[in-house]
Amino acid sequence: MPSAEVVCVGDELLSGRVTDTNSGWLGARLAEAGWRLVRVATVPDELDAVADAVAAACARVPLVLVTGGLGGTSDDLTREALARVAGRPVVRDPRLEQALRDRYAKRAAEPPAGALAMADVVEGAEVLANPAGTAPGLRLRVGGAQVVALPGVPAEVRAIAAASVLPGLAGGERTTTSLWLPLADEAAVGDALGPLEAALPDGVRLGYLAGGGSTEVRLTGLPEVVAPLAARARTQLRAALPAALVLDEPLPASVLAVLRGAGETLAVAESLTGGLVTAALVAVPGASAVLRAGVVSYATELKAGLLGVDAGLLAERGAVDPDVARQMAEGVRLRTGATWGVATTGVAGPEPQDGRPVGEVHVAAAREGEVRVRSVQLRGDRDRVRTTAVVTALVLLREAIQ
């Protein structure tokens, strides 16, 4: 599998003002085309730094992708850096210049000098049209490496790469198959797949990604090789981790798919999660076919007023209680006419509430004639408690509907 590197250019990336999303997207697309992204370097808007990073990458790999530094301001130095590395001058491309002048003429304006700088190219470089913006990309050879320079704007990176870069890189159709295990420990998942990983054939990569309360297992390789390996992975995971869900899609999508297939609907009642369960579901295309409503009843008295939770129960035990979660799930189901109701209540922190410790969480899933309640003690800061509570609620629901 050939290797590639990405060089990201920009002070804003190093200062944290902007988060790099380009390298992750490029890495995924390269993997699909049969390439392996082995290094990502982020460098400041300094000529020496950009040139040194590109030169070093060209000495290591046959493909170098550079993002950023192609605009028309004084800190856009990627062209000059590439020219230095390639040993060629920067020249003005008359066709690009005319296209820029025509664009400004439509606004009845003259292009500023900075804008015209986007018509400058490294001599001999191939110009890559930008369907989503103004600054074009560039492609050139530096020794044995192919260097592709792209603007830093993510939409423009994707547009140019899809149109002019990725089609020429395909070296055998590759695929990535993912399995998701919500609430599963990453180390335990890795142990379960140890025998499979030890016997992986050449050209197949197995990776793990933990985050958001789930562990994702990724198998990448030729489709005819990955498919049976994924089936073996499912079998090994279910045998080693019988209590875990092993899903072929992310948890929210899996919940909605099962409900949609059964012709059933869902309503959500949330307290400590403050709408995060509903947001996770709404993020899935087609959620409207299943999700009827989401109610955030954060104040204790509104749990009674909006959801019908017994006021006496709330007065006696407070809002953080398994029976409150039960009545919230039943109440939201009855009030919205949904097949299922799911509810969350608990203490996210940072301080205890009504004598309940931070991390105490109760979730419930209800349909006519059946209610399931799960109580857990979660660890972590406020964000982690809330995120894990979302996954805990959806896992309970997914177990109930399967």
C-alpha positions in Angstrom: 0.0 0.0 0.0 1.6 3.3 -1.1 2.1 6.0 1.5 1.2 9.7 1.6 1.7 12.7 3.9 -0.3 15.8 4.5 1.3 19.2 5.3 -1.3 21.7 6.8 -0.2 25.3 6.6 -1.6 28.0 8.9 -0.9 29.9 12.1 -4.6 29.6 12.9 -4.3 25.8 13.1 -1.4 26.0 15.5 -3.0 28.6 17.7 -6.2 26.6 18.0 -8.4 29.2 16.4 -9.3 26.8 13.6 -9.5 23.0 13.8 -8.0 21.0 11.0 -10.6 18.8 9.4 -8.9 18.5 6.0 -6.3 15.9 7.0 -8.9 13.5 8.4 -11.1 13.8 5.3 -8.1 13.3 3.0 -6.9 10.3 5.1 -10.3 8.6 4.7 -10.4 9.3 0.9 -6.8 8.1 0.5 -7.6 4.9 2.3 -10.5 4.3 0.0 -8.2 4.8 -3.0 -5.6 2.3 -1.7 -3.2 4.7 -0.1 -2.1 5.0 3.6 -1.7 8.4 5.2 1.3 8.0 7.4 2.0 11.5 8.7 0.3 14.9 9.1 2.5 17.9 9.8 1.1 21.3 10.7 3.4 24.3 10.1 3.1 28.1 10.5 2.8 30.6 7.8 6.5 30.9 7.3 8.4 30.3 4.1 11.2 28.2 5.6 8.8 26.1 7.7 6.5 25.2 4.7 9.4 24.5 2.4 11.3 22.4 4.9 8.1 20.3 5.7 7.3 19.7 2.0 10.9 18.8 1.2 11.1 16.3 4.1 7.8 14.7 3.1 8.9 14.4 -0.6 12.0 12.5 0.6 9.9 10.0 2.4 6.7 9.3 0.4 5.5 9.4 -3.2 2.5 11.6 -2.5 2.4 14.9 -0.6 -0.8 16.9 -0.1 -0.4 20.5 1.1 -3.4 22.4 2.4 -3.6 26.2 2.9 -1.4 29.1 2.0 -2.8 29.6 -1.6 -4.8 32.8 -1.0 -4.0 36.3 -1.9 -2.6 37.8 1.4 1.0 38.3 2.5 0.9 35.2 4.7 -0.1 32.9 1.8 3.4 31.5 1.1 2.8 27.9 -0.2 3.5 28.8 -3.9 6.8 30.3 -3.0 7.7 27.3 -0.7 6.9 24.9 -3.5 8.9 26.9 -6.0 11.9 26.8 -3.6 11.6 23.0 -3.1 11.1 22.4 -6.9 13.9 24.8 -7.9 11.5 26.7 -10.2 10.2 30.3 -10.4 6.8 31.5 -9.6 5.1 32.9 -12.7 1.8 34.6 -13.5 -0.7 32.4 -15.5 -2.4 34.7 -18.0 -5.5 32.5 -18.1 -6.0 32.6 -14.4 -5.4 36.3 -14.3 -8.0 36.9 -17.0 -10.5 34.6 -15.1 -9.9 36.7 -12.0 -10.4 40.0 -13.8 -13.6 38.6 -15.4 -14.9 37.6 -12.0 -14.3 41.1 -10.6 -15.7 42.7 -13.7 -19.1 41.2 -12.9 -19.0 43.2 -9.7 -17.9 46.3 -11.6 -14.6 46.3 -9.7 -10.9 46.0 -10.4 -9.2 43.0 -8.6 -6.8 44.1 -5.8 -3.2 43.1 -6.2 -3.6 40.4 -3.5 -6.4 38.7 -5.5 -4.2 38.7 -8.6 -1.6 36.8 -6.6 -3.9 33.8 -6.9 -3.0 33.7 -10.6 0.6 33.0 -9.7 1.8 29.4 -10.1 5.0 27.4 -9.9 6.4 27.2 -13.4 5.4 23.9 -15.0 2.8 23.0 -12.4 -0.6 21.7 -13.4 -3.4 24.0 -12.4 -6.3 22.3 -10.7 -9.6 24.1 -11.2 -11.5 25.1 -8.0 -15.2 24.4 -8.4 -16.0 25.8 -5.0 -13.8 29.0 -4.7 -11.2 31.2 -6.3 -7.7 30.0 -5.6 -6.8 27.0 -7.8 -4.9 24.0 -6.7 -1.5 23.0 -8.1 0.1 19.7 -8.9 3.8 19.2 -9.7 6.6 16.7 -9.4 9.4 17.1 -6.9 12.0 14.4 -7.4 10.1 11.1 -7.2 7.1 12.6 -5.3 3.9 14.1 -6.6 3.0 17.2 -4.7 -0.6 18.5 -4.7 -1.3 21.9 -3.1 -4.9 22.8 -2.2 -6.5 25.8 -0.6 -7.2 25.5 3.2 -11.0 26.0 3.0 -12.5 22.5 3.7 -15.2 22.8 1.0 -12.6 23.8 -1.6 -10.2 21.0 -0.5 -13.0 18.5 -1.0 -14.2 19.9 -4.3 -10.7 20.0 -5.9 -9.7 16.6 -4.5 -12.8 14.9 -5.7 -12.6 16.4 -9.2 -8.9 16.4 -10.0 -6.9 14.4 -7.4 -8.6 11.3 -6.1 -9.7 9.9 -9.5 -6.0 9.5 -10.5 -5.0 7.8 -7.3 -7.2 4.7 -7.3 -5.1 1.6 -7.1 -7.7 -1.0 -6.7 -11.1 -0.4 -5.1 -10.8 -0.5 -1.3 -13.5 -0.4 1.3 -13.7 0.2 5.0 -16.2 -1.7 7.1 -16.9 -0.5 10.6 -18.5 -2.2 13.6 -19.7 -0.1 16.6 -19.7 -1.2 20.2 -21.5 1.4 22.4 -20.3 1.5 26.1 -17.6 -1.2 25.3 -14.1 -0.7 26.7 -11.6 -0.2 23.9 -8.9 -2.4 25.5 -11.5 -5.2 25.9 -12.5 -4.9 22.3 -8.8 -5.1 21.2 -8.3 -8.2 23.3 -11.3 -9.9 21.8 -10.0 -9.3 18.3 -6.4 -10.2 19.1 -6.5 -13.6 17.2 -8.0 -11.9 14.2 -5.5 -9.1 14.2 -2.6 -11.5 14.5 -3.6 -13.3 11.3 -4.6 -10.3 9.1 -3.5 -10.8 5.5 -1.3 -8.2 3.8 -3.1 -5.1 2.6 -5.7 -5.1 5.4 -5.7 -2.7 8.3 -7.5 -3.0 11.6 -8.1 0.1 13.6 -9.9 1.2 16.7 -11.5 4.5 17.5 -12.9 5.2 21.0 -15.0 8.3 21.6 -18.5 9.5 22.4 -19.2 6.5 24.6 -18.5 4.0 21.8 -15.7 2.0 20.3 -15.5 1.8 16.5 -13.6 -1.1 14.9 -12.5 -0.3 11.3 -11.3 -2.9 8.7 -9.9 -1.5 5.5 -8.9 -3.5 2.4 -10.2 -5.0 -0.7 -13.9 -5.7 -0.5 -13.6 -9.4 -1.1 -11.1 -9.7 1.7 -12.7 -7.4 4.2 -16.3 -8.8 4.1 -15.4 -12.3 5.6 -13.0 -10.7 8.1 -15.8 -8.4 9.3 -18.1 -11.4 9.7 -15.4 -13.2 11.8 -14.9 -10.0 13.8 -18.6 -9.9 14.7 -18.5 -13.5 15.8 -15.5 -13.0 17.9 -16.8 -9.9 19.6 -20.1 -11.4 20.4 -18.5 -14.5 21.9 -16.0 -12.5 24.0 -18.3 -9.6 25.0 -21.8 -11.2 25.2 -23.2 -8.2 27.1 -22.1 -5.7 24.4 -24.1 -4.6 21.4 -22.2 -5.2 18.1 -23.7 -2.9 15.5 -23.1 -2.3 11.8 -23.9 1.4 12.1 -23.7 4.0 14.8 -26.0 3.6 17.7 -28.5 6.4 16.9 -28.8 5.2 13.3 -29.3 1.6 14.4 -32.1 2.6 16.8 -33.9 4.5 14.1 -33.5 1.8 11.6 -35.0 -0.9 13.8 -37.9 1.3 14.8 -38.5 2.3 11.2 -38.4 -1.3 10.0 -41.1 -2.2 12.7 -43.2 0.8 11.8 -42.8 2.2 15.3 -42.2 5.7 16.6 -40.3 7.3 19.4 -40.5 10.3 21.8 -37.7 11.5 24.1 -37.9 13.1 27.6 -34.6 14.6 28.9 -33.4 16.2 32.0 -29.6 16.1 32.6 -28.9 15.5 28.9 -30.7 18.7 27.9 -31.6 17.6 24.4 -28.5 15.6 23.5 -30.5 12.4 23.0 -32.8 14.1 20.6 -29.9 15.8 18.8 -28.1 12.5 18.3 -31.2 11.1 16.7 -32.1 14.1 14.6 -28.5 14.1 13.2 -29.4 10.9 11.3 -31.1 11.5 7.9 -34.7 10.2 7.9 -35.2 10.6 11.6 -38.5 12.3 11.1 -40.0 9.0 10.0 -39.6 7.8 13.6 -39.0 10.6 16.0 -42.2 12.4 17.1 -41.0 14.7 19.8 -38.2 15.7 22.2 -39.1 17.3 25.6 -36.4 18.9 27.8 -38.0 19.1 31.2 -35.0 20.4 33.1 -36.9 22.0 36.0 -38.3 19.6 38.5 -41.9 21.0 38.5 -42.1 20.7 34.7 -41.5 16.9 35.0 -45.0 16.9 36.6 -46.6 19.6 34.4 -45.3 18.4 31.0 -44.8 14.7 31.5 -47.2 13.7 34.2 -44.6 12.6 36.7 -46.2 12.2 40.1 -45.7 15.4 42.1 -45.7 13.4 45.4 -42.9 11.2 44.1 -40.9 14.3 43.1 -41.4 15.9 46.4 -40.4 12.8 48.3 -37.4 11.6 46.3 -36.4 14.5 44.0 -35.9 14.4 40.3 -33.0 12.0 40.3 -34.7 8.7 40.9 -35.3 5.5 38.8 -39.1 5.8 39.3 -39.0 9.4 38.0 -37.1 8.1 34.9 -39.8 5.4 34.5 -42.7 7.9 34.7 -40.9 10.4 32.3 -40.6 7.7 29.7 -44.2 6.6 30.1 -45.4 10.2 30.2 -43.7 11.3 27.0 -44.9 8.2 25.2 -48.5 8.8 26.2 -48.6 12.5 25.6 -47.1 12.3 22.1 -48.7 9.1 20.9 -45.4 7.4 20.2 -44.8 3.7 20.4 -41.7 4.1 22.6 -40.6 6.7 25.1 -37.1 7.1 26.4 -36.0 9.3 29.3 -32.9 10.5 31.1 -32.5 12.0 34.6 -29.4 12.4 36.8 -26.7 14.6 38.1 -24.2 15.8 35.6 -22.2 18.0 38.0 -20.1 19.6 39.0 -21.9 19.6 42.3 -24.1 17.0 43.9 -27.9 17.5 43.7 -30.4 16.8 46.5 -27.9 14.5 48.2 -27.3 12.6 44.9 -23.7 12.2 43.8 -22.3 13.5 40.5 -22.6 10.8 37.9 -25.8 9.2 39.3 -27.9 8.6 36.2 -31.2 6.8 35.6 -32.6 6.1 32.1 -35.8 4.4 31.0 -37.4 3.0 27.9 -41.2 2.4 27.8 -43.8 1.0 25.5 -47.3 -0.1 26.2 -47.1 -2.8 28.8 -43.3 -2.7 29.3 -40.9 -0.4 31.0 -37.2 -0.9 31.4 -35.1 1.2 33.8 -31.3 1.2 34.2 -29.4 3.0 36.9 -25.7 3.7 36.6 -22.9 5.6 38.3 -20.9 7.4 35.7 -17.4 8.9 36.0 -15.9 11.9 34.4 -16.6 15.6 34.1 -19.9 17.2 33.2 -19.6 16.7 29.5 -18.5 13.1 29.8 -21.4 12.2 32.2 -23.9 13.7 29.8 -22.4 12.1 26.7 -22.3 8.7 28.4 -25.9 9.1 29.7 -27.0 9.6 26.1 -25.4 6.4 25.0 -26.7 4.5 28.0 -30.3 5.6 27.2 -30.0 4.6 23.6 -28.4 1.3 24.5 -31.3 0.5 26.8 -33.7 1.4 24.1 -31.8 -0.6 21.4 -31.8 -3.7 23.7 -35.5 -3.3 24.3 -36.5 -3.1 20.7 -34.2 -5.8 19.2 
